[in-house]
């Protein structure tokens, strides 16, 4: 929840909106013009966001996580 910036009670729509916003901001292809360190940090954070979204969007997996 923390990685996506949503509450534990976030709806599916809120999860999707948070993921979309963060993925557009952190996607590796969107990091042109940044230093290598900044791009690497964004790429690592992008994969954390993808993993968090994958867990939270699937209801059975989300219940196990909770």
Legacy VTK file of the C-alpha trace (Angstrom):
# vtk DataFile Version 3.0
C-alpha trace
ASCII
DATASET POLYDATA
POINTS 66 float
0.000 0.000 0.000
2.816 2.330 0.908
4.606 1.830 -2.423
1.466 2.834 -4.318
0.539 5.586 -1.882
-2.953 4.243 -1.156
-4.778 3.198 1.987
-5.462 -0.401 2.981
-9.097 0.178 2.045
-8.383 1.423 -1.479
-10.775 0.268 -4.169
-9.719 -1.369 -7.408
-10.168 1.943 -9.201
-7.949 3.767 -6.717
-5.269 1.096 -7.094
-5.379 1.356 -10.876
-5.224 5.157 -10.802
-2.271 5.170 -8.401
-0.450 2.569 -10.470
-1.047 4.397 -13.716
0.240 7.687 -12.339
3.349 6.167 -10.810
4.122 3.949 -13.781
3.954 6.909 -16.167
6.279 8.862 -13.903
8.772 6.066 -13.159
8.810 4.031 -16.386
12.374 3.450 -17.606
11.552 4.830 -21.071
10.500 8.149 -19.503
13.844 8.761 -17.787
15.697 10.441 -20.640
17.562 13.548 -19.595
18.179 12.292 -16.071
21.467 11.126 -14.617
22.269 7.429 -14.611
21.770 7.284 -10.842
18.349 8.941 -11.055
17.313 6.643 -13.897
18.455 3.556 -11.973
16.553 4.664 -8.882
13.412 5.296 -10.922
13.743 1.914 -12.626
14.092 0.094 -9.289
11.121 1.977 -7.854
9.105 1.209 -11.009
9.590 -2.523 -10.496
8.594 -2.184 -6.816
5.387 -0.427 -7.893
4.652 -3.141 -10.478
5.145 -5.872 -7.865
2.931 -4.081 -5.335
0.185 -3.547 -7.902
0.333 -7.190 -9.005
-0.215 -8.345 -5.424
-2.913 -5.850 -4.484
-5.056 -5.993 -7.623
-5.639 -9.765 -7.294
-8.192 -10.247 -4.494
-7.059 -13.692 -3.246
-3.415 -12.558 -3.183
-4.398 -9.298 -1.496
-6.218 -11.206 1.258
-3.128 -13.326 1.883
-0.997 -10.175 1.998
-3.341 -8.453 4.425
LINES 1 67
66 0 1 2 3 4 5 6 7 8 9 10 11 12 13 14 15 16 17 18 19 20 21 22 23 24 25 26 27 28 29 30 31 32 33 34 35 36 37 38 39 40 41 42 43 44 45 46 47 48 49 50 51 52 53 54 55 56 57 58 59 60 61 62 63 64 65
